[in-house]
Amino acid sequence: MRTRNGLTRRASKFSLIHRIFFVFLLGLGTAPVFADVKVLDQDGRERLFSADVLGKDAIIINFVYTHCQGVCPSQGKRFEQLQSLLEKSARTDVRLVSLSIDPERDTPEDLKRWSKQFRAGKNWTLVVASPKDTEALSRQILGMTLSTGEHSPYLAIRNARGQWRPLYGLTRTAEILTNLDAFSKSLEN
């Protein structure tokens, strides 16, 4: 079945096993290998998730959907604050990514509206993938799939080596950067 954004639909389940696996992953710095899936960004451009969106920089990624009335606006605000902190400290080594977990509804136009609402700058990319690829990406990054029906605030940090660590999505802004820096430094030793 085709969705509004032209990508194919696949149902996903959020299970207890995935939640347990997430808790297990909290202490690990995993480096998943991504098949370079196609995504659409907030400007409607087709891009490759790993090569074009992630690149080799450190990444902070959140999982949102633009029609959310719950935790997603708080996550958007948190990313707006993160972006401000990064700009004030002149840090260009960290990029922000928001991945829609509602690929059946979210379009590039919806992402663009969201990006304007939270003043997304050039280092913050919003993307939507097909339902199948969204499920695969969230599973690779978080160790679980996410859905709009059972959506908790999750984010993940990735160091420049490509290793991921999940974090609670409502972690204080400065603490997110502290976690990213500590995670990056712990792997240098």
TORKOL-4160 file (C-alpha; in steps of 0.2 Angstrom, whole numbers, padded with zeros to 4 digits, m for minus):
189
<pt num="1" X="0000" Y="0000" Z="0000"/>
<pt num="2" X="0006" Y="0017" Z="m0004"/>
<pt num="3" X="0007" Y="0031" Z="0008"/>
<pt num="4" X="0005" Y="0050" Z="0006"/>
<pt num="5" X="0023" Y="0052" Z="0003"/>
<pt num="6" X="0024" Y="0039" Z="m0010"/>
<pt num="7" X="0033" Y="0026" Z="0000"/>
<pt num="8" X="0027" Y="0009" Z="0003"/>
<pt num="9" X="0018" Y="0003" Z="0019"/>
<pt num="10" X="0023" Y="m0011" Z="0031"/>
<pt num="11" X="0015" Y="m0013" Z="0049"/>
<pt num="12" X="0026" Y="m0014" Z="0064"/>
<pt num="13" X="0024" Y="m0020" Z="0081"/>
<pt num="14" X="0033" Y="m0013" Z="0097"/>
<pt num="15" X="0036" Y="m0028" Z="0108"/>
<pt num="16" X="0042" Y="m0031" Z="0126"/>
<pt num="17" X="0057" Y="m0040" Z="0118"/>
<pt num="18" X="0062" Y="m0024" Z="0109"/>
<pt num="19" X="0061" Y="m0014" Z="0125"/>
<pt num="20" X="0072" Y="m0027" Z="0135"/>
<pt num="21" X="0084" Y="m0026" Z="0121"/>
<pt num="22" X="0084" Y="m0007" Z="0122"/>
<pt num="23" X="0089" Y="m0008" Z="0140"/>
<pt num="24" X="0103" Y="m0020" Z="0136"/>
<pt num="25" X="0109" Y="m0008" Z="0123"/>
<pt num="26" X="0110" Y="0007" Z="0134"/>
<pt num="27" X="0127" Y="0002" Z="0140"/>
<pt num="28" X="0134" Y="m0003" Z="0124"/>
<pt num="29" X="0142" Y="0007" Z="0110"/>
<pt num="30" X="0135" Y="m0002" Z="0095"/>
<pt num="31" X="0141" Y="0002" Z="0077"/>
<pt num="32" X="0127" Y="m0005" Z="0065"/>
<pt num="33" X="0131" Y="m0006" Z="0047"/>
<pt num="34" X="0117" Y="0002" Z="0037"/>
<pt num="35" X="0111" Y="m0003" Z="0020"/>
<pt num="36" X="0110" Y="0015" Z="0013"/>
<pt num="37" X="0092" Y="0017" Z="0011"/>
<pt num="38" X="0083" Y="0031" Z="0002"/>
<pt num="39" X="0075" Y="0045" Z="0012"/>
<pt num="40" X="0066" Y="0061" Z="0008"/>
<pt num="41" X="0072" Y="0077" Z="0018"/>
<pt num="42" X="0062" Y="0092" Z="0023"/>
<pt num="43" X="0065" Y="0100" Z="0006"/>
<pt num="44" X="0059" Y="0085" Z="m0004"/>
<pt num="45" X="0076" Y="0079" Z="m0009"/>
<pt num="46" X="0079" Y="0061" Z="m0011"/>
<pt num="47" X="0095" Y="0057" Z="m0001"/>
<pt num="48" X="0104" Y="0041" Z="0006"/>
<pt num="49" X="0102" Y="0040" Z="0024"/>
<pt num="50" X="0120" Y="0034" Z="0029"/>
<pt num="51" X="0131" Y="0043" Z="0016"/>
<pt num="52" X="0121" Y="0060" Z="0014"/>
<pt num="53" X="0112" Y="0062" Z="0030"/>
<pt num="54" X="0123" Y="0054" Z="0043"/>
<pt num="55" X="0140" Y="0057" Z="0035"/>
<pt num="56" X="0155" Y="0054" Z="0046"/>
<pt num="57" X="0150" Y="0067" Z="0059"/>
<pt num="58" X="0144" Y="0064" Z="0077"/>
<pt num="59" X="0125" Y="0063" Z="0077"/>
<pt num="60" X="0111" Y="0066" Z="0088"/>
<pt num="61" X="0095" Y="0058" Z="0081"/>
<pt num="62" X="0077" Y="0059" Z="0088"/>
<pt num="63" X="0062" Y="0049" Z="0082"/>
<pt num="64" X="0046" Y="0060" Z="0080"/>
<pt num="65" X="0031" Y="0063" Z="0069"/>
<pt num="66" X="0024" Y="0079" Z="0065"/>
<pt num="67" X="0006" Y="0075" Z="0070"/>
<pt num="68" X="0010" Y="0070" Z="0087"/>
<pt num="69" X="0002" Y="0079" Z="0101"/>
<pt num="70" X="0012" Y="0071" Z="0115"/>
<pt num="71" X="0031" Y="0070" Z="0117"/>
<pt num="72" X="0036" Y="0075" Z="0100"/>
<pt num="73" X="0034" Y="0094" Z="0102"/>
<pt num="74" X="0045" Y="0092" Z="0118"/>
<pt num="75" X="0058" Y="0083" Z="0107"/>
<pt num="76" X="0057" Y="0097" Z="0094"/>
<pt num="77" X="0060" Y="0110" Z="0107"/>
<pt num="78" X="0074" Y="0100" Z="0115"/>
<pt num="79" X="0083" Y="0099" Z="0097"/>
<pt num="80" X="0080" Y="0118" Z="0095"/>
<pt num="81" X="0089" Y="0121" Z="0112"/>
<pt num="82" X="0103" Y="0109" Z="0107"/>
<pt num="83" X="0105" Y="0118" Z="0090"/>
<pt num="84" X="0107" Y="0134" Z="0100"/>
<pt num="85" X="0120" Y="0127" Z="0112"/>
<pt num="86" X="0130" Y="0120" Z="0097"/>
<pt num="87" X="0129" Y="0137" Z="0088"/>
<pt num="88" X="0134" Y="0146" Z="0104"/>
<pt num="89" X="0149" Y="0135" Z="0106"/>
<pt num="90" X="0154" Y="0136" Z="0088"/>
<pt num="91" X="0153" Y="0117" Z="0087"/>
<pt num="92" X="0152" Y="0110" Z="0069"/>
<pt num="93" X="0156" Y="0092" Z="0073"/>
<pt num="94" X="0139" Y="0087" Z="0078"/>
<pt num="95" X="0123" Y="0086" Z="0067"/>
<pt num="96" X="0105" Y="0084" Z="0072"/>
<pt num="97" X="0093" Y="0072" Z="0063"/>
<pt num="98" X="0075" Y="0069" Z="0065"/>
<pt num="99" X="0068" Y="0053" Z="0058"/>
<pt num="100" X="0049" Y="0052" Z="0056"/>
<pt num="101" X="0041" Y="0037" Z="0063"/>
<pt num="102" X="0025" Y="0040" Z="0054"/>
<pt num="103" X="0030" Y="0038" Z="0036"/>
<pt num="104" X="0012" Y="0034" Z="0031"/>
<pt num="105" X="0007" Y="0052" Z="0035"/>
<pt num="106" X="0022" Y="0063" Z="0036"/>
<pt num="107" X="0027" Y="0071" Z="0020"/>
<pt num="108" X="0042" Y="0083" Z="0016"/>
<pt num="109" X="0030" Y="0097" Z="0017"/>
<pt num="110" X="0025" Y="0092" Z="0035"/>
<pt num="111" X="0044" Y="0090" Z="0039"/>
<pt num="112" X="0047" Y="0108" Z="0032"/>
<pt num="113" X="0033" Y="0115" Z="0043"/>
<pt num="114" X="0040" Y="0106" Z="0058"/>
<pt num="115" X="0058" Y="0112" Z="0054"/>
<pt num="116" X="0051" Y="0130" Z="0053"/>
<pt num="117" X="0041" Y="0128" Z="0070"/>
<pt num="118" X="0057" Y="0123" Z="0079"/>
<pt num="119" X="0069" Y="0135" Z="0069"/>
<pt num="120" X="0079" Y="0120" Z="0061"/>
<pt num="121" X="0096" Y="0127" Z="0054"/>
<pt num="122" X="0108" Y="0119" Z="0042"/>
<pt num="123" X="0115" Y="0106" Z="0054"/>
<pt num="124" X="0097" Y="0099" Z="0057"/>
<pt num="125" X="0090" Y="0087" Z="0044"/>
<pt num="126" X="0073" Y="0080" Z="0045"/>
<pt num="127" X="0069" Y="0064" Z="0035"/>
<pt num="128" X="0055" Y="0052" Z="0031"/>
<pt num="129" X="0059" Y="0034" Z="0024"/>
<pt num="130" X="0047" Y="0020" Z="0018"/>
<pt num="131" X="0038" Y="0011" Z="0033"/>
<pt num="132" X="0050" Y="m0004" Z="0030"/>
<pt num="133" X="0065" Y="0007" Z="0030"/>
<pt num="134" X="0059" Y="0017" Z="0045"/>
<pt num="135" X="0057" Y="0001" Z="0055"/>
<pt num="136" X="0074" Y="m0006" Z="0050"/>
<pt num="137" X="0083" Y="0011" Z="0054"/>
<pt num="138" X="0075" Y="0012" Z="0072"/>
<pt num="139" X="0079" Y="m0006" Z="0075"/>
<pt num="140" X="0097" Y="m0004" Z="0070"/>
<pt num="141" X="0099" Y="0012" Z="0080"/>
<pt num="142" X="0089" Y="0009" Z="0095"/>
<pt num="143" X="0087" Y="m0010" Z="0095"/>
<pt num="144" X="0068" Y="m0009" Z="0093"/>
<pt num="145" X="0054" Y="m0002" Z="0081"/>
<pt num="146" X="0044" Y="0013" Z="0086"/>
<pt num="147" X="0026" Y="0017" Z="0081"/>
<pt num="148" X="0014" Y="0032" Z="0083"/>
<pt num="149" X="0003" Y="0021" Z="0094"/>
<pt num="150" X="0016" Y="0017" Z="0107"/>
<pt num="151" X="0028" Y="0031" Z="0106"/>
<pt num="152" X="0040" Y="0035" Z="0120"/>
<pt num="153" X="0053" Y="0049" Z="0118"/>
<pt num="154" X="0069" Y="0041" Z="0112"/>
<pt num="155" X="0085" Y="0048" Z="0104"/>
<pt num="156" X="0102" Y="0041" Z="0101"/>
<pt num="157" X="0119" Y="0048" Z="0100"/>
<pt num="158" X="0133" Y="0043" Z="0087"/>
<pt num="159" X="0151" Y="0046" Z="0089"/>
<pt num="160" X="0162" Y="0050" Z="0074"/>
<pt num="161" X="0167" Y="0031" Z="0074"/>
<pt num="162" X="0149" Y="0027" Z="0069"/>
<pt num="163" X="0145" Y="0019" Z="0086"/>
<pt num="164" X="0127" Y="0022" Z="0093"/>
<pt num="165" X="0121" Y="0024" Z="0111"/>
<pt num="166" X="0102" Y="0026" Z="0115"/>
<pt num="167" X="0096" Y="0040" Z="0127"/>
<pt num="168" X="0080" Y="0045" Z="0135"/>
<pt num="169" X="0072" Y="0058" Z="0123"/>
<pt num="170" X="0069" Y="0070" Z="0137"/>
<pt num="171" X="0086" Y="0071" Z="0144"/>
<pt num="172" X="0091" Y="0088" Z="0148"/>
<pt num="173" X="0099" Y="0097" Z="0133"/>
<pt num="174" X="0117" Y="0100" Z="0141"/>
<pt num="175" X="0117" Y="0082" Z="0147"/>
<pt num="176" X="0114" Y="0076" Z="0130"/>
<pt num="177" X="0130" Y="0085" Z="0124"/>
<pt num="178" X="0139" Y="0079" Z="0140"/>
<pt num="179" X="0134" Y="0061" Z="0136"/>
<pt num="180" X="0140" Y="0063" Z="0118"/>
<pt num="181" X="0157" Y="0070" Z="0123"/>
<pt num="182" X="0160" Y="0056" Z="0136"/>
<pt num="183" X="0154" Y="0043" Z="0124"/>
<pt num="184" X="0166" Y="0049" Z="0111"/>
<pt num="185" X="0181" Y="0051" Z="0123"/>
<pt num="186" X="0178" Y="0034" Z="0131"/>
<pt num="187" X="0181" Y="0026" Z="0114"/>
<pt num="188" X="0197" Y="0035" Z="0111"/>
<pt num="189" X="0206" Y="0026" Z="0126"/>
